[in-house]
C-alpha cells in the first residue's frame, strides 16, 4: 500500500509538473502570438521595401509558434502516458495484494492441516 501511495504520489507530482510545463508553454505561446502581432504591424509599415524580409520573419514566427504547440502536445501526451503508468502501477499493487492474501490463506490451510494431523 505504501508502494502504491508512493507511486501514485510520484505520478501525481509528475503530472503536476507536466501541467505546470503546459501552462508555461501556453504563456509562451501567448507571448509568441503577441510578438507575431507586433511584428506584423511593423512589417506592414515596411512592406513596400522589405517584402522578402517580411516573408522570412513570418516563417520564423510560424516555426516558433509551431514549436510551442508541438511541445505542448508532447507534454500532454507525456501526461497521458504517466496516467497510464499510474494505472498499471495500481494494478500491479492490487495483484501483489491478491497474491499475498492467497499465500496467507495457503499458509493458514497448511497450518490447520498440520494441527489436524498432530
Secondary structure as UniProt FT lines:
FT   HELIX           2..45
FT   TURN            46..49
FT   HELIX           51..117
//
